[in-house]
Amino acid sequence: MADTGTRDEGTTEAGEPTLKRVMGPGLLLLFVVGDILGTGVYALTGRVAAEVGGAVWLPFLCAFVVALLTAFSYLELVTKYPRAAGAALYTHKAFGIHFLTFLVTFAVMCSGLTSASSASKAFAENFGEAFDLSLGDGIGLTAVALAFMTLIGLVNFRGVGESVKLNVLLTCVELTGLLIVICIGAWAIGGGEGDLSRLTEFNTAEGDSPFFAVTAATALAFFAMVGFEDSVNMAEETKDPVRIFPKVMLLGLCVTGVIYVLVSISSVALVSPADLGEGDAPLLKVVEAGASAFPLWVFAFITMFAVANSALINMLMASRLLYGMANERVLPRVLGRLHRSRRTPWVGIVFTTVIAFALIWFADLTALGGTTSLLLLCVFTVVNVAVLVLRRDRVEHKHFHAPTAIPVIGAVACAYLASPLSGRAAADYRVGGVLLIIGVALWAVTYAVNRYVLHEDTTIDPTKLPK
């Protein structure tokens, strides 16, 4: 009998322990919402406004629709294969090409690095506001961002025991900050302040069409919607995932989509798109414009907490994935070396932290957010195709089945937003390309050594990669 993912017997048929199923619908919903909320909307609302103008809500709405389409594919796959491996497992099952599985896994890891680096930049901006420091736009902000990333690396090295309760707390903090913006916007607009006419304005360069302005902004706004895909890694710790995952993931996406649209409406109604696009803390300007008596340092601390959580979670994910690939012998083994007392992958942590330093130093917030969405849009394209390929693989238990048109549309939409046709900035491809070149070079060296020197297996087992 196939494992439906609905029972928790504590051990597998081979007698090995299994993950404990502790997450019901409520906790899973908070996990999904908490994973999506964070750096994207806090830091990039202004950048999206700079791309498209007053209609800043439209790119967020489009990004939500594309994420929703892809979520249907993830739902079919996670209920069909309720195991904690995500995109790597689906790619491996669908295509059986180890190099493609590696590329997908490494792209997910790199998206964590670019996301954490963007969170560090946003943290530095809000740090200056919280402590009333004049950091400027150059070396001061960069120094704070680098110091913050160093702290994240040290915490990562020490070892972090993640728990559902901690996620609930952080989710509440992130959500509180966004609800403050929405409430201040509603109060100010209801009192006759703000300019709702901006919501239909498109600020495009001469000769450019509003359509391409929206797609370019959507490619950036998509960064705010990512995170829902991480919830599939909780499949083995969820009670009856086949039954509750579809309702919970779709509800979580809808909740965050509504929040983002309301935040963007409040933002552009109270602050002009030009002013909103300056700096890395746009929502602070919204709070100041709509409620001048509100203590800005309080909101700055909330934002710092939200983006700090994003940075920590993403750096944990990146270092553990690197550790897993090193243990699977598709990357140099030294990257999987554990510290004797802390039992943390210290070499992998150092390696990913150094790359994050370089990203903070050489790339701005827009490029980092754009690169994150680019890498994940490529992964989502593969996943949408994989769900169609895996239709030929039958399983014994019932599972969610997405209408065939949805993964087709999802694959086309993700591929378009990842392509230059969408108006995506060239910097996204440069940053993403450099990261993937580093990964491919490490893979090639490892492959050659394992295959021709050590005569060892060079395949990858995605089920053994850490979550």
PyMOL commands that set and color helices and strands:
alter all, ss='L'
color gray80, all
select helices_A, chain A and resi 25-36+39-52+57-80+87-95+98-130+139-158+164-190+196-200+210-224+228-237+241-270+273-276+282-290+296-327+333-336+346-362+365-392+405-418+420-422+426-453+462-464
alter helices_A, ss='H'
color red, helices_A
deselect
rebuild
show_as cartoon
